[in-house]
Amino acid sequence: MNDQDLRTCVRALLGGARAVKEIKMFGGIAFMLNGNLLVAASIRGLLARVGKDAEREALMRPGATPMIMRGRLMNGYIRVDASSLDERAVASWIHLARLFVQTLPQKRPAPNTKRARVLRTQTMVKKTHR
């Protein structure tokens, strides 16, 4: 499955979930559920956040490998090779990831970084002029 087909498949499978947002991340598109990473689709395949408890079993699935970022093992995250994915497999990975991510507390949206930077600068200027 190529990256465009993978993104389309993930979007279709998550279509009814109102709390899912897309963000450019990891060289592809990350799908966030309540502010937490659920899965990400890129040219390299699918990244699924399954949690530490499900990681061992998830690694037994076809095409699954541990997620390593900048030489560091990312516990609870699984990379799935694109060549081992079809719609059924993607649905199964999303289901497994959702089981874990739904247990996480909802994250509040990050403040607009440009606006936060301006406000921080204004506060610093006010303090120096007192």
N, C-alpha and C positions, 0 to 999 in steps of 0.2 A: 504494500500500500504506500503510495507516495504521500508527501507531506500535505498537499492540498486535499487529497481524498481523506486523509486522516483527520484534518481539521473539520472538514465537512461532516464526516461521520460523528465526531465528538459533538459538534454543534447540534446535529439531529438528535442524538441520544440525550442531550441535556436540554433540548428545546423547551420542555415544560417547566424547568426549574427557574423560578424568578430570582432567586438569590445568587445565580451564577453570572459572573462578569468575566470578560476576556481582557487580558493584559499582555502586551508584548514582553516576553521574558524567555530566557534560556535559548535564544536563537529561534524562537517560534512563538506560539500563542499559548499562554497559561490560562487555564480555566479555574477561576476562584469561586469557592462556595462559602458564602458568609465571610469573605475576606481571607480565607485560608486556601492555599493551593490544593486543588483536587487532582488535576492532571494537566500535562502540558504536551502539546503536539508540535513536532519539528521534523526537519528532514532526517534526523537521527532516529525518529520513532516516537514512542510515547513515554512520558515520565509519569509515574503514578505514585501518589503519596498514600502508602498503605499502613504506616505506623510500624513501630518496632515489633509488636506482638505478632503481626501477620507477615513480617518480612521473610522469615525462613521458609514458610510454605509458599509464598509468592515467588521466591527464587527457583522453585521447582517447576514453574510453568515454562512453556516453550518461549525462547527468545529473551527471557528475563535475566538481567544482570544487576549487581548493586550499582547504585548511583554514586559516581565519584566525580567531585567537582574540585578542580585545582589541586588534585592529588589527595583530597580528603574524602573519606567514605561518609556519605550522607545517610545515616541510619534512618530507616523507615521509608526511604524513597527507592523506587525500582525503575530502571530504564528497560524498556521493551523494544527490541529491534523491530524496525518497520517491516522487515520481510516476514515476520511471524504474525503479523496482524491482519485480521479481517474484521468485518463488522461484529461478528459474534464475540471475538476475542476482545475487541475494544469495549464492548458492552460489559463484559465480565470484569475487565480491569477497572472501568468506571464504577461498577457496583462495589468492588472490593475497596477502592479508594473512598467511596462515599461512606461506607460503613465506618471507616476510621475518622474521616474529616467531620462527619456529623457529631462526633463526640467532643470536638474542639469548641472552645468558646468563640463567639462571633467577634471578629476584629472590627474596631472602628476604622473608618477610612482615614488614611494619612492626610494630614493637612496639605493644601496646595503648597508645594515647596517654595515656589517663587514668592507667593504672598507671605508665607511664614518667614522667609529670609528678609523681606522688606520690613515686616513688623519687628523682627529682631533688631534690625539695623536702626529703625526709628527709636526703639526702646533704648538702645545703646547711646544714641545721640542725645536723647533727653537726659540720661543719667550724667553724661559728661558736661552738660550745660547747666547743671544745678549749682 
